[in-house]
Amino acid sequence: MNTGYDLAIVGAGIIGLSHAYAAAKRGLKVAVFERTHTPLGASVRNFGQALIIGQSPGEMLQLAKQSRTIWGELATQAKFSVKKKGTLLFARTEAEENLLEAFCNGRAKEYDYRAELLSRAELAGLYDGRFVHHRAALHGLEDQQIYSREAIPSLVSYLDSFENVSFYFSTLVRDIDPDAGKLITTAGQFAAEHILVCSGHDYQTLLAEQISQLEPEVCRLQMLRVTPEQSFDLQHAVLTGLSCIHYNAFADLPEAQSVREQVQQHSPLLEKYGIHLLASPTPYGDIIIGDSHDYQQDPIPFNSEEVDQLLIELAQHTLNTKVKVKERWQGIYGSRGKEPISVLQAHPKVTAVLMRTGLGMSVGPALGERTIAALLNESRPAIAVGS
Ligand SMILES: Cc1cc2nc3c(=O)[nH]c(=O)nc-3n(C[C@H](O)[C@H](O)[C@H](O)COP(=O)(O)OP(=O)(O)OC[C@H]3O[C@@H](n4cnc5c(N)ncnc54)[C@H](O)[C@@H]3O)c2cc1C
């Protein structure tokens, strides 16, 4: 039996690593268990957009703002690159432009979203006028772009350099004995004062009965990495007005209804597949594109070529260049909770922290900070958005 840990964390995705960082900084002795040899879950398959602009006003917005600061700290210490130019969310239609205007004039000011509306004339001065075919753009000034497949391993290496943090990779946690604070793993038994389950969308290996009460579902996304035919040095994360009917910062504004109706009338396939375009620049000139949404109890393994083609068409129009596909993959995240985050107190010594929406990169670092502060009775209850 390996004993003496203050905290055992199951899962080395962004949620597990964020909690490990918050605990390690406070001097706790931490063990992190990950069943694969390196993190391969949602946290390396995503767009890496650390978004403030799309968050619902309230707790999620606050978490995203706090996470922005922590990402800055982590990038410096763990030495991974972060693009800090923000997002460009393009209005392609009058309805989308009206929605962005309404957001800028109202909610953005009220809740301090830090965004500006760029006119078509202002777009002409960006990227040699590449984007002047759009009517306007919302520039989210505080959004950041992370290249997850490099940042997450860098974060692991950085945390591994702490004397008080131990990683156990290729180690499945098979079971937990909560009364004894014991983890039964494929690398033997371990004991800790507290166990945090940050197992992403694996709802069956640990705490299956308690997690099933949350009626968990997963969302499956088709993702592509493409090279623009006319190469240009994209520094912003890119979205379109389509995202406004998906993201809670905008979706309930009255002006969103016309955007929704236009999609229903003119692009029903986008609605069918839950598609809104996200495009994220990598440090190497490629662009990650995607954001289809297929909600299921279990993810189906079959990718639809129709979805990929729709994404490619949207990307080509938005970026104003043909693109060549270099890579395709699936990403899966936990979704459709009553709340965006579920914090499940399964036992006094066992807490599960589960993202229930696709925003873990945006809010994960602050979520770790808050859970650990609450466990140590430093502050108010961990988080108000959990169930
Ligand atoms: C395609 C895609 C795009 C996305 N884009 C964005 C974005 O741009 N911005 C944003 O904010 N969010 C985005 N998200 C959401 C974000 O990636 C997730 O919310 C976040 O990664 C969830 O982190 P996690 O640590 O909970 O899960 P994961 O990264 O899946 O990590 C969970 C880990 O736990 C391990 N594990 C589970 N059970 C056990 C066990 N019993 N023993 C040992 N190990 C175990 C798994 O192997 C896994 O590595 C996206 C998600 C996807 C899928």
The ligand as an SDF file (V2000), in Angstrom:
LIG
                    3D

 53 58  0  0  0  0  0  0  0  0999 V2000
  -13.6490   18.0090  -29.8190 C   0  0  0  0  0  0  0  0  0  0  0  0
  -13.7330   18.8720  -28.5910 C   0  0  0  0  0  0  0  0  0  0  0  0
  -13.5350   20.2420  -28.6930 C   0  0  0  0  0  0  0  0  0  0  0  0
  -13.5920   21.0470  -27.5400 C   0  0  0  0  0  0  0  0  0  0  0  0
  -13.2190   22.3440  -27.6320 N   0  0  0  0  0  0  0  0  0  0  0  0
  -13.1550   23.0940  -26.5020 C   0  0  0  0  0  0  0  0  0  0  0  0
  -12.6860   24.4380  -26.5500 C   0  0  0  0  0  0  0  0  0  0  0  0
  -12.2400   24.9420  -27.5810 O   0  0  0  0  0  0  0  0  0  0  0  0
  -12.7350   25.1660  -25.4010 N   0  0  0  0  0  0  0  0  0  0  0  0
  -13.1820   24.6370  -24.2380 C   0  0  0  0  0  0  0  0  0  0  0  0
  -13.2290   25.3570  -23.2330 O   0  0  0  0  0  0  0  0  0  0  0  0
  -13.5320   23.3460  -24.1410 N   0  0  0  0  0  0  0  0  0  0  0  0
  -13.5350   22.5630  -25.2420 C   0  0  0  0  0  0  0  0  0  0  0  0
  -13.9240   21.2690  -25.1670 N   0  0  0  0  0  0  0  0  0  0  0  0
  -14.3070   20.7190  -23.8800 C   0  0  0  0  0  0  0  0  0  0  0  0
  -13.0820   20.3310  -23.0730 C   0  0  0  0  0  0  0  0  0  0  0  0
  -12.1120   19.7510  -23.8990 O   0  0  0  0  0  0  0  0  0  0  0  0
  -13.5320   19.3790  -21.9570 C   0  0  0  0  0  0  0  0  0  0  0  0
  -14.5540   20.0180  -21.1890 O   0  0  0  0  0  0  0  0  0  0  0  0
  -12.3680   19.0410  -21.0380 C   0  0  0  0  0  0  0  0  0  0  0  0
  -11.2730   18.5980  -21.8000 O   0  0  0  0  0  0  0  0  0  0  0  0
  -12.7870   17.9730  -20.0570 C   0  0  0  0  0  0  0  0  0  0  0  0
  -11.6520   17.6740  -19.2910 O   0  0  0  0  0  0  0  0  0  0  0  0
  -11.6000   16.4080  -18.3610 P   0  0  0  0  0  0  0  0  0  0  0  0
  -10.3070   16.4350  -17.6710 O   0  0  0  0  0  0  0  0  0  0  0  0
  -12.8580   16.3420  -17.5500 O   0  0  0  0  0  0  0  0  0  0  0  0
  -11.7340   15.1620  -19.3610 O   0  0  0  0  0  0  0  0  0  0  0  0
  -10.6210   14.3800  -20.1990 P   0  0  0  0  0  0  0  0  0  0  0  0
   -9.6900   15.2690  -20.8790 O   0  0  0  0  0  0  0  0  0  0  0  0
  -11.3690   13.4020  -21.0500 O   0  0  0  0  0  0  0  0  0  0  0  0
   -9.7780   13.6200  -19.0940 O   0  0  0  0  0  0  0  0  0  0  0  0
  -10.2860   12.5930  -18.3030 C   0  0  0  0  0  0  0  0  0  0  0  0
   -9.1610   11.5950  -18.0910 C   0  0  0  0  0  0  0  0  0  0  0  0
   -9.5180   10.6710  -17.0730 O   0  0  0  0  0  0  0  0  0  0  0  0
   -8.9500    9.4100  -17.3950 C   0  0  0  0  0  0  0  0  0  0  0  0
   -9.6720    8.3970  -16.6530 N   0  0  0  0  0  0  0  0  0  0  0  0
  -11.0290    8.2260  -16.6120 C   0  0  0  0  0  0  0  0  0  0  0  0
  -11.3270    7.2210  -15.7650 N   0  0  0  0  0  0  0  0  0  0  0  0
  -10.1650    6.7440  -15.2540 C   0  0  0  0  0  0  0  0  0  0  0  0
   -9.8460    5.7160  -14.3320 C   0  0  0  0  0  0  0  0  0  0  0  0
  -10.7810    4.9900  -13.7490 N   0  0  0  0  0  0  0  0  0  0  0  0
   -8.5390    5.4920  -14.0520 N   0  0  0  0  0  0  0  0  0  0  0  0
   -7.5660    6.2430  -14.6350 C   0  0  0  0  0  0  0  0  0  0  0  0
   -7.8190    7.2470  -15.5090 N   0  0  0  0  0  0  0  0  0  0  0  0
   -9.1040    7.4890  -15.8200 C   0  0  0  0  0  0  0  0  0  0  0  0
   -9.1450    9.3430  -18.9060 C   0  0  0  0  0  0  0  0  0  0  0  0
   -8.2680    8.4010  -19.4840 O   0  0  0  0  0  0  0  0  0  0  0  0
   -8.8740   10.7670  -19.3350 C   0  0  0  0  0  0  0  0  0  0  0  0
   -7.5360   10.9770  -19.7090 O   0  0  0  0  0  0  0  0  0  0  0  0
  -13.8920   20.4530  -26.2990 C   0  0  0  0  0  0  0  0  0  0  0  0
  -14.1060   19.0780  -26.2040 C   0  0  0  0  0  0  0  0  0  0  0  0
  -14.0100   18.2860  -27.3320 C   0  0  0  0  0  0  0  0  0  0  0  0
  -14.2080   16.8020  -27.2090 C   0  0  0  0  0  0  0  0  0  0  0  0
  1  2  1  0
  2  3  1  0
  2 52  2  0
  3  4  2  0
  4  5  1  0
  4 50  1  0
  5  6  2  0
  6  7  1  0
  6 13  1  0
  7  8  2  0
  7  9  1  0
  9 10  1  0
 10 11  2  0
 10 12  1  0
 12 13  2  0
 13 14  1  0
 14 15  1  0
 14 50  1  0
 15 16  1  0
 16 17  1  0
 16 18  1  0
 18 19  1  0
 18 20  1  0
 20 21  1  0
 20 22  1  0
 22 23  1  0
 23 24  1  0
 24 25  2  0
 24 26  1  0
 24 27  1  0
 27 28  1  0
 28 29  2  0
 28 30  1  0
 28 31  1  0
 31 32  1  0
 32 33  1  0
 33 34  1  0
 33 48  1  0
 34 35  1  0
 35 36  1  0
 35 46  1  0
 36 37  1  0
 36 45  1  0
 37 38  2  0
 38 39  1  0
 39 40  1  0
 39 45  2  0
 40 41  1  0
 40 42  2  0
 42 43  1  0
 43 44  2  0
 44 45  1  0
 46 47  1  0
 46 48  1  0
 48 49  1  0
 50 51  2  0
 51 52  1  0
 52 53  1  0
M  END
$$$$
